[in-house]
């Protein structure tokens, strides 16, 4: 059965800290791994990763994929209160409709 | 820039009542999806549509029906609501995902919080 696991499920840090969020997966016919940020309402897209070892970066956020070990990490450096959100990891599988399997999310709280 | 719009935002139903959740997108996307989000379980796909007039079952379709009469609209129906359907429902849309070299992330609406008592 396809599944995506995230850890930790919740995290509280102080502003300025660096955090690492983990995502591991077991999916048949892997196509890509996705990270989304969800603040109260709609999830918004952060990164898509398809190749191992190539870091994707956007400002203070970065992510990397290891297709051999089947995991990805999302790093956030110099955290700010605006980074408080649920971070969702998802994996796309090659099926008839490009199935997307979501993990349970990591709830990050950044306190001043 | 409306994107994906869901109505209503909140709803409370009694067990056995019916309702329809509406989703509209203005991005000319072919693919549309309905997900439900429950604590600790992530987003789970209920039904999806790959184009006007087509629908298909996702992971958790029981108790729900859908229709896609127009490309821009995707409706989710609950014929006889049950407490187990208490959840937050998200609609999403995307471009054609099967074509080589063409990819878009899912664009989500802001969700509908449904409580069934």
Interface residues (C-beta under 8 A of the other chain):
Chain A: X4 X9 X34 X36 X41 X42 X43 X44 X45 X48 X88 X90 X97 X98 X99 X100 X102 X103 X104 X105
Chain B: X4 X31 X35 X40 X41 X42 X43 X44 X45 X48 X50 X56 X90 X97 X98 X103 X105 X106 X108 X109 X110 X111
